Amino acid sequence: MIGIIGAMDIEVNGIIEKMTNKTVKTISGTVFTSGKIHDRECVVAKCGIGKVNAAVAAQTMILTYRPDCIINTGIGGSTSRETHVGHVVIAKNVVQHDMDTTAIGDEPAMLFLPNESLVYIPCDEKLIIALENACESIGEKNYAVGTVATGDKFISGNENRVALHSSFHALACEMEGGSIGQVCYINNVPFAILRSISDSMSEQDDAVEYAVFSKIAAEKSIQIISAFITNL
């Protein structure tokens, strides 16, 4: 079974529409829709915005549905001058940029897991390749593989975006992937993150850019996920 998590309706509804034999369950406030997409067993969850919502959805999905892998999909902001609106970022790893215990001597964004500490959580290499292949299969050439930075803050302003790129070499920022990655890593569930860029480093107002392009960006991520499921 393939698990798919998105934060908002625009990120998951198009995927759910492709599903047959649907079963819907609400657990801990999160709606899970299971069924088949292209003859593959899938479960899709809309987790809501933010790290805690995303973590709850991921852990619940793992315990309830036992997916073979989890893909976090949706839109994100660019933190690189080479990544623009409409481009796609596939995470090679994730970092939670708002985790900060540097005051007591730790590295920025250090995570303290049950049995280890680390800054970057690696995504599954096979899933990364499968997402790259999905991009290629729909003719999407403007994709890059790199770090995705997660935090409970909408990042606006070129200065803040540049800071994330400088600190963590991040190509994109968003608000869920890092916590989903942490939950999957702890549970030994392969995971990957796909982000279609809705707002970028430009002179345009970030809120305006997001409002204009978020739906278009979400539709692209849905198209890629559909191709991913077909070819996996």
C-alpha positions in Angstrom: 0.0 0.0 0.0 1.1 3.5 -0.8 0.5 6.2 1.7 0.0 9.8 0.5 -0.2 12.8 2.8 -1.0 16.4 1.9 -1.8 19.4 4.1 -4.7 21.0 2.1 -7.7 20.1 0.0 -6.0 21.4 -3.2 -3.1 19.0 -2.6 -5.1 15.8 -2.1 -8.6 16.1 -3.6 -7.3 15.6 -7.2 -5.6 12.4 -6.0 -8.7 11.1 -4.2 -10.8 11.8 -7.3 -8.7 9.2 -9.1 -9.5 6.5 -6.5 -11.9 3.6 -6.8 -13.5 1.4 -4.1 -13.1 4.2 -1.6 -13.4 3.8 2.1 -13.3 6.8 4.4 -12.3 6.8 8.0 -11.8 9.8 10.4 -9.2 9.1 13.1 -7.9 11.7 15.5 -9.6 14.3 13.4 -7.8 13.3 10.2 -9.7 12.0 7.2 -8.2 8.9 5.6 -9.4 7.7 2.2 -8.3 4.3 1.1 -8.9 2.5 -2.2 -7.2 1.8 -5.5 -5.4 4.2 -7.9 -4.3 2.7 -11.1 -4.9 -0.7 -9.5 -2.5 0.1 -6.6 -3.7 0.1 -3.0 -3.4 3.6 -1.6 -4.5 5.6 1.4 -4.6 9.4 1.2 -4.8 11.8 4.2 -5.4 15.5 4.4 -3.4 16.3 7.6 -3.9 20.0 7.9 -1.1 22.7 8.0 1.8 22.4 10.3 4.3 19.9 11.8 2.1 18.5 14.6 -0.9 17.8 12.4 1.4 16.2 9.9 3.1 14.0 12.5 -0.2 12.9 13.9 -1.4 11.9 10.4 1.8 10.0 9.6 1.8 8.0 12.8 -1.9 7.2 12.6 -1.5 6.1 9.0 1.4 3.8 9.8 -0.3 2.2 12.8 -3.7 1.9 11.0 -2.8 1.1 7.4 0.7 -0.3 7.5 1.8 1.4 4.2 4.9 0.2 2.4 5.9 3.8 1.9 4.6 7.3 2.5 4.8 10.2 0.1 4.3 13.7 1.3 3.1 15.9 -1.6 1.9 19.4 -2.3 3.2 22.9 -2.7 6.1 24.8 -1.2 8.2 27.9 -1.4 11.5 28.3 -3.2 14.7 29.0 -1.2 17.0 29.0 -4.2 17.3 31.6 -7.0 17.5 28.6 -9.4 14.1 27.3 -8.4 11.1 29.2 -9.6 7.3 29.1 -9.6 6.1 26.0 -11.4 9.4 24.1 -10.8 9.4 20.9 -8.7 11.7 19.9 -5.8 12.1 16.3 -4.8 13.7 16.0 -1.3 16.9 14.0 -0.9 16.6 14.8 2.8 14.6 17.0 5.2 15.6 19.4 7.9 13.4 21.1 10.6 14.8 24.6 10.4 12.8 25.8 13.5 14.4 23.3 15.8 16.9 25.3 17.8 19.0 24.2 20.8 22.1 26.1 19.7 22.0 28.0 23.1 23.3 24.8 24.8 25.9 24.1 22.1 24.0 21.9 19.6 24.1 22.2 15.9 21.2 24.3 14.3 18.2 22.1 13.6 19.4 19.2 15.6 16.7 16.6 16.2 16.7 14.3 19.3 15.2 11.0 18.3 14.7 8.0 20.7 18.1 6.4 19.9 20.1 9.1 18.0 20.5 12.7 17.2 20.7 14.1 13.6 20.0 17.2 11.6 19.1 15.8 8.2 16.7 12.9 7.7 17.4 11.0 4.5 14.6 10.2 2.0 14.4 6.8 0.4 16.6 6.6 -2.7 14.3 4.3 -4.7 11.4 6.6 -4.1 13.4 9.6 -5.1 14.3 7.9 -8.4 10.7 6.9 -8.9 9.6 10.5 -8.5 12.2 11.6 -10.9 11.0 9.1 -13.4 7.4 10.3 -12.8 8.5 13.9 -13.7 10.2 12.7 -16.8 7.2 10.6 -17.8 4.9 13.7 -17.9 7.5 15.9 -19.6 8.4 17.9 -16.5 12.0 18.9 -16.9 12.2 21.6 -14.3 12.8 19.5 -11.3 15.7 19.3 -8.8 16.6 17.0 -6.0 17.9 18.6 -2.8 17.1 19.5 0.8 13.6 20.6 1.8 13.4 22.7 5.0 10.4 22.4 7.3 9.1 24.7 10.0 6.0 26.1 11.5 6.2 29.4 9.7 5.3 30.6 6.2 8.6 31.9 4.9 8.3 35.2 3.1 10.9 37.7 1.9 14.0 37.0 -0.1 16.3 37.5 2.9 14.6 34.7 4.9 14.6 32.4 1.9 18.3 33.1 1.3 19.1 32.4 5.0 17.5 28.9 4.7 19.5 28.2 1.6 22.7 29.4 3.2 22.2 27.5 6.5 20.9 24.2 5.1 21.4 24.3 1.3 17.6 24.0 1.1 15.9 24.3 -2.3 12.4 24.6 -0.9 10.6 25.3 2.3 7.2 24.1 3.7 5.5 23.2 6.9 5.0 19.4 7.1 7.6 17.2 5.3 10.2 17.3 8.1 7.9 16.0 10.7 6.4 13.3 8.4 10.0 12.3 7.6 10.8 12.1 11.3 7.9 9.8 12.0 8.7 7.6 9.0 12.3 7.4 10.0 11.5 6.3 13.6 9.1 3.7 12.2 11.4 2.4 9.5 8.9 3.3 6.8 10.4 4.5 3.5 9.3 8.0 2.6 9.7 10.8 0.0 8.7 14.4 -0.3 7.5 16.2 -3.5 7.0 19.9 -3.6 5.7 22.0 -6.5 6.8 25.6 -6.1 4.0 28.1 -5.5 6.1 31.1 -4.4 9.7 32.1 -5.0 12.5 34.6 -4.6 11.2 37.5 -6.6 10.1 41.1 -6.2 6.5 40.0 -6.2 4.7 40.0 -2.9 4.9 36.5 -1.5 1.3 36.3 -0.3 0.0 37.5 -3.7 2.3 35.0 -5.6 1.1 32.2 -3.4 -2.6 33.1 -3.9 -2.1 33.2 -7.7 0.0 30.1 -8.2 -0.8 27.7 -5.3 -3.7 25.9 -7.2 -1.6 25.6 -10.4 1.4 24.2 -8.4 -0.9 21.8 -6.5 -2.3 20.4 -9.8 1.2 19.7 -11.0 2.1 17.8 -7.9 -1.1 15.7 -8.3 -0.1 15.0 -11.9 3.3 13.8 -10.8 1.9 11.6 -8.0 -0.5 10.0 -10.4 2.4 9.1 -12.7 4.4 7.9 -9.7 1.7 5.5 -8.7 1.3 4.2 -12.2 5.0 3.5 -12.7 6.0 2.3 -9.2 
